[in-house]
């Protein structure tokens, strides 16, 4: 990393510690550190996921292929496998803090990591899910939110009892500390945004999710 890149990196870190950034700013950071994170699998995979989109490789490709296989087997197994997010909050926190430690910087706060994951969720909405067998698009990722959490949801369809049914599963999730949302039901089922394009912006000193008015 040359001197100018180091200057940019220091600027990113300063804004992160102030929680003064948005998804576009975070996208630039991911581009800058992508090659620097080769020894930190979590961060490297997330950088590649955002940049490569539907053509993702490595950890992300394997994870999404496993998810597709689990969903294809629904109704065929007595004990269907559970689909967990690709990385936990702890995984992502430890990954980014390990990256910052490489330059001698302090760990960022949990709220900053929360912001990182929210930006990742927004940046990854719309990514197509590609079948490893046919190479065709079989689903997509979308933004979702409940009163307690924000999600990146995978959306696929599977054949069940002779008909195709939609299936959603969480790829990433994070605590909703941003917007007050009225639960849609007793289970707090997330609102799923498949048509609307959500954006995470910085407004009047705080991070804001720009989605339609909810109940």
DOBA-583863 format. One record per residue (C-alpha): residue in three letters; residue number from 1; x, y, z. Coordinates in steps of 0.2 Angstrom, whole numbers. Layout:
<recs>
@res ALA n NUM xx X yy Y zz Z;
...
</recs>
This chain:
<recs>
@res UNK n 1 xx 0 yy 0 zz 0;
@res UNK n 2 xx 8 yy 17 zz -5;
@res UNK n 3 xx 8 yy 33 zz 4;
@res UNK n 4 xx -8 yy 40 zz -4;
@res UNK n 5 xx -18 yy 24 zz 0;
@res UNK n 6 xx -12 yy 24 zz 18;
@res UNK n 7 xx -18 yy 42 zz 19;
@res UNK n 8 xx -35 yy 37 zz 12;
@res UNK n 9 xx -36 yy 22 zz 24;
@res UNK n 10 xx -32 yy 33 zz 39;
@res UNK n 11 xx -46 yy 45 zz 33;
@res UNK n 12 xx -58 yy 30 zz 32;
@res UNK n 13 xx -54 yy 24 zz 50;
@res UNK n 14 xx -56 yy 42 zz 57;
@res UNK n 15 xx -73 yy 43 zz 50;
@res UNK n 16 xx -78 yy 26 zz 56;
@res UNK n 17 xx -73 yy 30 zz 74;
@res UNK n 18 xx -84 yy 45 zz 72;
@res UNK n 19 xx -98 yy 35 zz 65;
@res UNK n 20 xx -99 yy 48 zz 51;
@res UNK n 21 xx -101 yy 38 zz 35;
@res UNK n 22 xx -113 yy 29 zz 23;
@res UNK n 23 xx -114 yy 14 zz 12;
@res UNK n 24 xx -105 yy 23 zz -3;
@res UNK n 25 xx -91 yy 28 zz 9;
@res UNK n 26 xx -90 yy 10 zz 15;
@res UNK n 27 xx -90 yy 3 zz -2;
@res UNK n 28 xx -74 yy 14 zz -6;
@res UNK n 29 xx -66 yy 7 zz 9;
@res UNK n 30 xx -69 yy -11 zz 4;
@res UNK n 31 xx -62 yy -8 zz -13;
@res UNK n 32 xx -46 yy -1 zz -5;
@res UNK n 33 xx -43 yy -15 zz 8;
@res UNK n 34 xx -48 yy -30 zz -2;
@res UNK n 35 xx -31 yy -35 zz -7;
@res UNK n 36 xx -24 yy -31 zz 11;
@res UNK n 37 xx -37 yy -43 zz 19;
@res UNK n 38 xx -30 yy -59 zz 10;
@res UNK n 39 xx -25 yy -66 zz 27;
@res UNK n 40 xx -42 yy -62 zz 36;
@res UNK n 41 xx -54 yy -74 zz 27;
@res UNK n 42 xx -70 yy -65 zz 34;
@res UNK n 43 xx -66 yy -48 zz 28;
@res UNK n 44 xx -58 yy -55 zz 11;
@res UNK n 45 xx -74 yy -65 zz 8;
@res UNK n 46 xx -86 yy -50 zz 12;
@res UNK n 47 xx -75 yy -38 zz 1;
@res UNK n 48 xx -76 yy -51 zz -13;
@res UNK n 49 xx -95 yy -53 zz -11;
@res UNK n 50 xx -98 yy -35 zz -13;
@res UNK n 51 xx -87 yy -32 zz -28;
@res UNK n 52 xx -90 yy -49 zz -37;
@res UNK n 53 xx -109 yy -49 zz -34;
@res UNK n 54 xx -117 yy -64 zz -42;
@res UNK n 55 xx -100 yy -71 zz -48;
@res UNK n 56 xx -93 yy -73 zz -31;
@res UNK n 57 xx -80 yy -87 zz -27;
@res UNK n 58 xx -72 yy -95 zz -12;
@res UNK n 59 xx -81 yy -95 zz 4;
@res UNK n 60 xx -97 yy -86 zz -2;
@res UNK n 61 xx -99 yy -97 zz -17;
@res UNK n 62 xx -98 yy -112 zz -6;
@res UNK n 63 xx -110 yy -105 zz 7;
@res UNK n 64 xx -123 yy -100 zz -6;
@res UNK n 65 xx -122 yy -117 zz -15;
@res UNK n 66 xx -125 yy -126 zz 2;
@res UNK n 67 xx -140 yy -115 zz 5;
@res UNK n 68 xx -147 yy -120 zz -12;
@res UNK n 69 xx -144 yy -138 zz -8;
@res UNK n 70 xx -153 yy -137 zz 9;
@res UNK n 71 xx -168 yy -128 zz 1;
@res UNK n 72 xx -169 yy -141 zz -13;
@res UNK n 73 xx -170 yy -155 zz -1;
@res UNK n 74 xx -184 yy -147 zz 9;
@res UNK n 75 xx -197 yy -160 zz 12;
@res UNK n 76 xx -185 yy -174 zz 8;
@res UNK n 77 xx -177 yy -176 zz 24;
@res UNK n 78 xx -184 yy -179 zz 42;
@res UNK n 79 xx -172 yy -166 zz 49;
@res UNK n 80 xx -169 yy -152 zz 37;
@res UNK n 81 xx -153 yy -143 zz 40;
@res UNK n 82 xx -153 yy -126 zz 47;
@res UNK n 83 xx -147 yy -111 zz 37;
@res UNK n 84 xx -137 yy -99 zz 47;
@res UNK n 85 xx -130 yy -82 zz 41;
@res UNK n 86 xx -113 yy -84 zz 32;
@res UNK n 87 xx -104 yy -75 zz 46;
@res UNK n 88 xx -110 yy -70 zz 64;
@res UNK n 89 xx -108 yy -53 zz 72;
@res UNK n 90 xx -93 yy -59 zz 81;
@res UNK n 91 xx -85 yy -66 zz 66;
@res UNK n 92 xx -86 yy -49 zz 57;
@res UNK n 93 xx -81 yy -39 zz 72;
@res UNK n 94 xx -65 yy -50 zz 75;
@res UNK n 95 xx -61 yy -49 zz 56;
@res UNK n 96 xx -62 yy -30 zz 54;
@res UNK n 97 xx -53 yy -27 zz 71;
@res UNK n 98 xx -39 yy -39 zz 65;
@res UNK n 99 xx -38 yy -29 zz 49;
@res UNK n 100 xx -36 yy -12 zz 59;
@res UNK n 101 xx -24 yy -20 zz 71;
@res UNK n 102 xx -12 yy -23 zz 56;
@res UNK n 103 xx -10 yy -4 zz 55;
@res UNK n 104 xx -8 yy -2 zz 74;
@res UNK n 105 xx -26 yy 5 zz 76;
@res UNK n 106 xx -38 yy 2 zz 91;
@res UNK n 107 xx -53 yy -9 zz 89;
@res UNK n 108 xx -69 yy 0 zz 84;
@res UNK n 109 xx -84 yy -1 zz 94;
@res UNK n 110 xx -98 yy -13 zz 92;
@res UNK n 111 xx -110 yy 0 zz 86;
@res UNK n 112 xx -97 yy 4 zz 71;
@res UNK n 113 xx -97 yy -15 zz 67;
@res UNK n 114 xx -116 yy -14 zz 67;
@res UNK n 115 xx -115 yy 0 zz 55;
@res UNK n 116 xx -103 yy -10 zz 44;
@res UNK n 117 xx -115 yy -25 zz 43;
@res UNK n 118 xx -130 yy -13 zz 39;
@res UNK n 119 xx -120 yy -6 zz 25;
@res UNK n 120 xx -115 yy -23 zz 19;
@res UNK n 121 xx -133 yy -29 zz 19;
@res UNK n 122 xx -138 yy -13 zz 9;
@res UNK n 123 xx -124 yy -15 zz -4;
@res UNK n 124 xx -128 yy -34 zz -7;
@res UNK n 125 xx -146 yy -32 zz -10;
@res UNK n 126 xx -151 yy -37 zz -28;
@res UNK n 127 xx -136 yy -49 zz -30;
@res UNK n 128 xx -142 yy -64 zz -41;
@res UNK n 129 xx -141 yy -81 zz -34;
@res UNK n 130 xx -133 yy -92 zz -48;
@res UNK n 131 xx -135 yy -111 zz -49;
@res UNK n 132 xx -119 yy -120 zz -49;
@res UNK n 133 xx -126 yy -134 zz -60;
@res UNK n 134 xx -135 yy -124 zz -74;
@res UNK n 135 xx -126 yy -107 zz -72;
@res UNK n 136 xx -144 yy -99 zz -72;
@res UNK n 137 xx -151 yy -86 zz -60;
@res UNK n 138 xx -162 yy -95 zz -48;
@res UNK n 139 xx -165 yy -82 zz -35;
@res UNK n 140 xx -158 yy -65 zz -27;
@res UNK n 141 xx -154 yy -56 zz -12;
@res UNK n 142 xx -165 yy -43 zz -4;
@res UNK n 143 xx -166 yy -31 zz 11;
@res UNK n 144 xx -177 yy -35 zz 25;
@res UNK n 145 xx -181 yy -27 zz 42;
@res UNK n 146 xx -191 yy -31 zz 58;
@res UNK n 147 xx -192 yy -21 zz 74;
@res UNK n 148 xx -177 yy -30 zz 81;
@res UNK n 149 xx -166 yy -34 zz 66;
@res UNK n 150 xx -161 yy -30 zz 49;
@res UNK n 151 xx -157 yy -44 zz 37;
@res UNK n 152 xx -150 yy -48 zz 20;
@res UNK n 153 xx -162 yy -62 zz 14;
@res UNK n 154 xx -159 yy -75 zz 1;
@res UNK n 155 xx -174 yy -78 zz -10;
@res UNK n 156 xx -176 yy -95 zz -19;
@res UNK n 157 xx -190 yy -107 zz -25;
@res UNK n 158 xx -191 yy -125 zz -22;
@res UNK n 159 xx -203 yy -139 zz -28;
@res UNK n 160 xx -214 yy -145 zz -14;
@res UNK n 161 xx -229 yy -157 zz -16;
@res UNK n 162 xx -230 yy -153 zz -35;
@res UNK n 163 xx -229 yy -134 zz -34;
@res UNK n 164 xx -215 yy -121 zz -33;
@res UNK n 165 xx -215 yy -112 zz -16;
@res UNK n 166 xx -204 yy -97 zz -12;
@res UNK n 167 xx -191 yy -99 zz 2;
@res UNK n 168 xx -181 yy -85 zz 11;
@res UNK n 169 xx -166 yy -87 zz 22;
@res UNK n 170 xx -155 yy -75 zz 31;
@res UNK n 171 xx -138 yy -72 zz 24;
@res UNK n 172 xx -133 yy -58 zz 36;
@res UNK n 173 xx -142 yy -50 zz 50;
@res UNK n 174 xx -139 yy -36 zz 63;
@res UNK n 175 xx -147 yy -27 zz 77;
@res UNK n 176 xx -159 yy -14 zz 72;
@res UNK n 177 xx -153 yy 2 zz 81;
@res UNK n 178 xx -158 yy 13 zz 67;
@res UNK n 179 xx -177 yy 14 zz 63;
@res UNK n 180 xx -192 yy 11 zz 74;
@res UNK n 181 xx -203 yy -2 zz 65;
@res UNK n 182 xx -220 yy -8 zz 71;
@res UNK n 183 xx -220 yy -27 zz 71;
@res UNK n 184 xx -231 yy -34 zz 57;
@res UNK n 185 xx -236 yy -49 zz 68;
@res UNK n 186 xx -233 yy -58 zz 84;
@res UNK n 187 xx -217 yy -67 zz 77;
@res UNK n 188 xx -210 yy -50 zz 71;
@res UNK n 189 xx -209 yy -57 zz 53;
@res UNK n 190 xx -197 yy -46 zz 43;
@res UNK n 191 xx -204 yy -34 zz 30;
@res UNK n 192 xx -196 yy -40 zz 14;
@res UNK n 193 xx -191 yy -27 zz 1;
@res UNK n 194 xx -189 yy -36 zz -16;
@res UNK n 195 xx -194 yy -21 zz -28;
@res UNK n 196 xx -189 yy -6 zz -18;
@res UNK n 197 xx -171 yy -1 zz -18;
@res UNK n 198 xx -165 yy 3 zz 0;
@res UNK n 199 xx -151 yy 15 zz 3;
@res UNK n 200 xx -141 yy 18 zz 19;
@res UNK n 201 xx -137 yy 36 zz 21;
@res UNK n 202 xx -129 yy 48 zz 34;
@res UNK n 203 xx -141 yy 62 zz 39;
@res UNK n 204 xx -140 yy 74 zz 53;
@res UNK n 205 xx -126 yy 65 zz 62;
@res UNK n 206 xx -134 yy 48 zz 61;
@res UNK n 207 xx -136 yy 33 zz 49;
@res UNK n 208 xx -153 yy 32 zz 41;
@res UNK n 209 xx -161 yy 18 zz 31;
@res UNK n 210 xx -171 yy 25 zz 17;
@res UNK n 211 xx -186 yy 13 zz 15;
@res UNK n 212 xx -204 yy 16 zz 12;
@res UNK n 213 xx -216 yy 20 zz 27;
@res UNK n 214 xx -220 yy 4 zz 37;
@res UNK n 215 xx -234 yy 0 zz 48;
</recs>
